[in-house]
Amino acid sequence: MLVKNMSEALNRVLHNTRTKPIISMLEDIWVYMITRWAKNRLKLHKFSRSICPKIMSKREKESDLTKY
């Protein structure tokens, strides 16, 4: 299921690329992946906690519920 969702997301992003010749298509895919990795790397460098924000919010919600 996870692989299917990942491939569908990639197909959605690269929809216009599929009409190009193979070399141009591969270059577009490469540029997309490199820019995505660079954005994620920048987000990671800005991150200062040891726990991810979504996990931290879930943990806070669960700890609030245990008070009762």
N, C-alpha and C positions, 0 to 999 in steps of 0.2 A: 504494500500500500504506500509506504514511504517513497519507494523508487518511482512508482507511478505518479505520485503528486509532484515529485521533483522534476520528472521529465515533462509533465504537463505545464509546469511553471516555466521551464526553459523554452518549451515550444511557444508559449504565449509571448514571451519576451522577444524571441527571434522570428516572429511571424513574417516580417517583411524581408528578412534575410534569406529565406528559403527560395526566393525567386532568382537569386544571383547565381553566377557561376561558382563552382566548387571552391576555388581559391579565395574569391571574395567572401564567400559565405564563411569559410574557416577563419579568415582574418577578422570578420565581424564578431564571430563567436569568441575569438581570442581577446579582442578588445573589450567585449562585454565582461568576460570573466576577470580580466586583469583589473578593470575599473571597479568591479564588485569587490574583489579581494582587497584593493586599496582602500575603499570606503570602510570595509569591515575592520581593516587594520587600524585606520584612524579612530574608529569608534572604540576599539579595544585600548588604544593608548590613552584615550580620554577617561576610560573607566578606572575608578580608584578603589572600589570595594572588592572584597574577596568573593562575594556572592552576586550573581546576576540580578538586575533590577526586577525582572518578572518573578524569579524565584523568591527574592526578598519580599515582594508584595504578597505573594501567596503565603509565605511563612508568617508575615505579620497578621494576615487575616486569620490564619489558623490559630495563632497565639491569642488573638482577641476572642475567638470563639471558645477557647479552653477556659477562659475566666468564668464562664457560666456553668 
